[in-house]
Amino acid sequence: MTGTTIVTKRSATILIAAGLIAGLALAIALSAYQGARADGHATGTEGIVLSHTEVNFEPGASRSGEEVWIRGSGFTPGIEVELMVADFQGALYIISACRWDDEGNCDPARYRDGAGSVWPLIVNDDGAFATKWRLGRFTRQNVGAERLATMWAVEKTSGTFLASAPIALCNLTRNDDPEAEPVEVPNFCSA
């Protein structure tokens, strides 16, 4: 007697369904990988890292000296990158821009008002950049707020999204006064 295999309708249906599910899973996995992009402005491997993801943030202060180092890698060499954080109303605040004087010139002395330390922010030949953001006037009334936010890196000329990183804006001095009643700390802040 020769070996024969009998496939029932039920087992055939199960095999087809399993094949379709495996194919769908493979298609989803491959579509999630962005790889190199044809526009020449993104490598698909861009990333930004912050020196610390929790920043001492005093809402309503006229100006803050707090600074965060931002480092990027995996970018296309030679492109200009803009770094942005949304204010508490959702408007994008460019943190890598220069602050201008009255004649329209980049004024490095105005860095204290909040800006990037490098302008323009051009990616080097190794696909990397480094700058720091001084919060400056981002803390003033009706602009910044204590919250968990996202920092975005975009290609300046096209506005193409390249990378993001979380940043927690936390009032770390809120409970420094032992006489005051303690204020609840948001769950995204450590102190």
Sequence and secondary structure as in RCSB ss.txt:
>XXXX:A:sequence
MTGTTIVTKRSATILIAAGLIAGLALAIALSAYQGARADGHATGTEGIVLSHTEVNFEPGASRSGEEVWIRGSGF
TPGIEVELMVADFQGALYIISACRWDDEGNCDPARYRDGAGSVWPLIVNDDGAFATKWRLGRFTRQNVGAERLAT
MWAVEKTSGTFLASAPIALCNLTRNDDPEAEPVEVPNFCSA
>XXXX:A:secstr
        HHHHHHHHHHHHHHHHHHHHHHHH   S TTSS  S  EEEES SEEE  TT S EEEEEEEEEES 
 TT BEEEEEE TTS EEESSS  B TTS B GGGGGGSEESSSS B  TTS EEEEEEEEGGGSTTT  SEEEE
EEEEETTT  EEEEEEEEEE TTTT  TTS      TT   
